[in-house]
């Protein structure tokens, strides 16, 4: 029982990170039908900028806020410099652009910072919490709470605000949205800023546990994408549940089979979803793009 509980707690912690990345995918997909594979780099930037800002003498909360703001700016720049000029291009071309942006961000980060692993202090100390014989770091609670808070905030944003509904309208029919007075360029800019900010928040929350370096974004992007696919691309509830399910699958695979195979879980999920239920658990039954 303690062993199973430990795997579950570890899976929920990692799954919360995947859920935050998947929520970032969801925002941009809802606004533009674009799958942004640079999402993992936003997580990396959040962690790296916080590490070096805090190391330069800034209080940790201020360093975290600065990291989120700067990363949101990077997201806006990505939209303005790469996505908007390619508006109307095939979906595959837009995906390749985001992959190229991911490689570029990773290279710049390597030059500006370094190649080492980094961390900063946990928000609430490192004394473990004991639950049914298993242990949980206090920082894990911050990660899980962060995923839940972001999910609730996005749900309220998309369902209760005019701006959120404007994003959904832009995704559904860009031309019709323009005809009723929605500034679709502004919607895209806001979507990329929000997505990048959420990614940076994930990086800030998880770095005290997993450490951060310039190259951690690749795996996070793939696993966040798998979580979004599992839950249903474009569905915030699906992104949250898909992230937690993927994290649990990884943890149980590592615990009961082998840690060598845990990273394969995300790819198995992607293939299974594509073959068995392309719409995911909570996605629409019919989709225009995959």
C-alpha positions in Angstrom: 0.0 0.0 0.0 2.7 2.6 0.8 4.5 1.7 -2.4 1.3 2.3 -4.5 0.5 5.5 -2.7 4.1 6.8 -3.4 3.6 6.1 -7.1 0.2 7.8 -7.1 1.6 10.9 -5.4 4.6 11.1 -7.7 2.3 10.6 -10.7 -0.1 13.4 -9.6 2.9 15.8 -9.1 4.3 15.1 -12.6 0.8 15.0 -14.1 0.1 18.5 -12.8 3.0 19.8 -14.8 1.8 18.0 -17.9 -1.6 19.4 -17.3 -0.3 23.0 -17.2 1.6 22.4 -20.4 -1.5 20.9 -22.0 -3.6 23.9 -20.9 -1.1 26.1 -22.7 -1.6 24.0 -25.9 -5.3 24.3 -25.4 -5.3 28.1 -25.3 -3.4 28.5 -28.5 -5.3 25.7 -30.3 -8.6 27.3 -29.3 -7.5 30.7 -30.7 -5.9 29.5 -33.9 -6.0 25.7 -34.4 -2.2 25.8 -34.2 -0.4 23.2 -32.2 2.5 25.1 -30.6 5.4 22.7 -30.0 7.4 25.6 -28.4 5.2 25.3 -25.3 7.8 23.2 -23.5 10.4 26.0 -24.0 8.1 28.4 -22.1 8.2 26.1 -19.1 12.0 26.0 -19.4 12.3 29.8 -19.6 10.1 30.2 -16.5 12.5 28.1 -14.5 15.7 29.4 -16.0 14.9 33.1 -15.7 13.7 32.6 -12.1 16.9 30.8 -11.2 19.2 33.5 -12.5 17.0 36.4 -11.4 16.9 34.9 -7.9 20.7 34.2 -8.0 21.2 37.9 -8.9 19.7 38.9 -5.6 16.0 39.3 -6.3 13.4 38.0 -3.9 12.0 34.7 -5.2 8.4 35.9 -5.7 9.7 38.9 -7.7 12.0 36.7 -9.7 9.1 34.4 -10.5 6.8 37.3 -11.6 9.6 38.7 -13.8 10.1 35.3 -15.4 6.4 34.9 -16.2 6.2 38.4 -17.7 9.4 37.9 -19.8 8.2 34.5 -21.0 4.8 36.0 -21.9 6.7 38.6 -24.0 8.5 35.8 -25.7 5.2 34.2 -26.5 3.9 37.4 -28.0 7.1 37.8 -30.1 6.7 34.2 -31.4 3.2 35.1 -32.6 4.1 38.4 -34.1 7.4 37.3 -35.8 6.6 33.7 -36.8 2.9 32.8 -36.7 1.2 35.9 -38.0 3.4 36.2 -41.1 2.5 32.6 -41.9 -1.3 33.1 -41.4 -3.1 31.0 -44.0 -0.2 28.5 -44.4 -1.0 24.8 -44.1 -1.2 23.4 -40.6 2.0 21.3 -41.1 3.9 24.4 -42.0 2.7 26.2 -38.8 3.8 23.1 -36.7 7.2 23.2 -38.4 7.5 26.9 -37.5 6.8 26.2 -33.9 9.3 23.4 -33.8 11.9 25.8 -35.4 11.0 28.4 -32.8 11.5 25.8 -30.1 15.0 25.0 -31.4 15.8 28.8 -31.6 14.7 29.5 -28.1 16.7 26.6 -26.7 19.8 27.7 -28.5 19.5 31.3 -27.3 18.9 30.1 -23.7 22.0 28.0 -23.9 24.1 31.0 -25.0 22.5 33.5 -22.5 22.6 31.2 -19.5 24.5 27.9 -19.6 24.1 24.1 -20.0 24.0 23.2 -16.3 21.1 21.9 -14.1 19.7 24.5 -11.8 17.1 24.8 -9.0 16.0 27.4 -6.4 14.6 26.9 -2.9 11.2 25.3 -2.4 8.4 27.7 -1.5 7.5 25.9 1.7 10.6 24.1 2.7 11.7 20.5 2.0 10.3 18.6 5.0 8.3 15.8 3.5 4.6 15.2 4.3 3.7 11.6 5.3 0.5 10.2 3.7 -0.4 6.6 4.3 3.3 5.6 4.5 4.3 7.6 1.5 6.0 11.0 1.4 5.1 14.1 -0.5 7.2 17.2 -0.8 5.4 20.5 0.1 6.4 21.9 -3.3 4.3 19.1 -5.0 1.2 20.6 -3.4 2.1 24.0 -5.0 2.3 22.3 -8.4 -1.0 20.5 -8.1 -2.7 23.5 -6.7 -1.3 25.6 -9.5 -2.7 23.3 -12.1 -6.2 23.3 -10.5 -6.2 27.1 -10.1 -5.2 27.7 -13.7 -7.8 25.3 -14.9 -10.6 27.0 -12.9 -9.4 30.4 -14.1 -9.4 29.3 -17.7 -12.8 27.7 -17.4 -14.2 30.9 -16.0 -12.4 32.9 -18.7 -13.7 30.9 -21.6 -17.2 30.6 -20.3 -17.9 33.8 -18.4 -16.0 36.6 -20.2 -16.5 38.3 -23.6 -12.7 38.0 -24.3 -12.7 34.3 -23.7 -15.8 33.9 -25.9 -14.0 36.0 -28.5 -11.1 33.5 -28.5 -13.5 30.6 -29.1 -15.3 32.6 -31.8 -12.0 33.3 -33.6 -11.2 29.6 -33.5 -14.6 28.6 -34.8 -14.6 31.1 -37.7 -12.0 33.7 -38.0 -13.7 35.7 -40.8 -17.1 35.7 -39.0 -15.3 36.9 -35.8 -13.7 39.8 -37.8 -17.1 40.7 -39.3 -18.7 41.1 -35.8 -15.9 43.4 -34.7 -13.5 41.0 -32.9 -9.8 41.9 -33.4 -8.4 38.5 -34.2 -4.8 39.7 -34.2 -5.3 40.9 -30.6 -7.0 37.6 -29.7 -3.9 35.8 -31.0 -1.5 38.0 -29.2 -3.4 37.5 -25.9 -3.6 33.8 -26.4 0.2 33.4 -26.9 0.9 35.6 -24.0 -1.4 33.6 -21.7 -0.1 30.3 -23.0 3.5 31.4 -22.4 2.7 32.8 -19.0 1.1 29.5 -17.9 4.1 27.6 -19.2 6.4 29.8 -17.3 4.3 29.3 -14.1 4.7 25.6 -14.5 8.5 26.0 -14.8 8.5 28.2 -11.6 6.5 25.7 -9.6 8.3 22.5 -10.7 11.9 23.6 -10.8 12.5 23.1 -7.0 11.6 19.5 -7.5 12.9 18.4 -10.9 15.6 21.0 -11.7 15.8 22.9 -14.9 18.2 23.2 -17.8 18.1 24.6 -21.3 17.0 21.3 -22.9 14.1 20.2 -20.7 11.4 21.7 -22.9 11.5 19.0 -25.6 10.2 16.2 -23.4 7.7 18.5 -21.7 6.2 19.7 -25.0 5.7 16.1 -26.2 4.2 14.9 -23.0 2.0 18.0 -22.7 0.8 17.4 -26.2 0.1 13.7 -25.4 -2.0 14.9 -22.4 -3.9 17.4 -24.5 -4.6 14.7 -27.1 -5.7 12.2 -24.4 -8.1 14.7 -22.9 -9.3 16.1 -26.2 -7.4 18.9 -27.9 -8.9 22.3 -27.2 -10.8 21.2 -24.0 -9.4 22.6 -20.7 -11.1 19.9 -18.7 -9.6 17.3 -20.9 -6.1 18.9 -20.7 -6.3 18.8 -16.9 -7.5 15.2 -16.6 -5.3 14.0 -19.5 -2.2 15.5 -17.7 -3.0 13.7 -14.4 -3.8 10.5 -16.2 -0.5 10.6 -18.1 1.5 11.4 -15.0 -0.1 8.4 -13.2 0.6 6.1 -16.2 4.2 7.2 -16.2 4.7 6.7 -12.5 3.0 3.3 -12.4 5.0 2.2 -15.5 8.3 3.3 -13.8 7.3 1.6 -10.5 5.9 -1.7 -11.7 7.7 -2.3 -15.0 10.9 -0.2 -15.4 11.9 3.4 -15.3 13.5 2.9 -18.7 10.0 2.7 -20.2 8.2 5.5 -18.4 9.0 8.1 -21.2 7.5 5.7 -23.7 4.2 6.0 -22.0 3.5 9.4 -23.7 4.2 8.1 -27.1 2.0 5.1 -26.6 -0.8 7.4 -25.5 -0.4 9.5 -28.6 -0.6 6.5 -30.9 -3.5 4.9 -29.0 -5.5 8.1 -29.1 -4.8 8.7 -32.8 -5.9 5.1 -33.7 -8.7 4.5 -31.2 -10.3 7.9 -30.4 -8.9 10.8 -32.3 -11.2 13.2 -30.5 -9.8 12.2 -27.1 -11.8 11.7 -23.9 -13.6 15.0 -23.8 -13.1 16.3 -27.4 -15.6 17.0 -30.0 -16.8 14.0 -32.0 -15.8 15.7 -35.2 -12.7 17.9 -35.8 -11.5 19.9 -38.7 -7.8 19.5 -37.9 -5.7 17.0 -36.0 
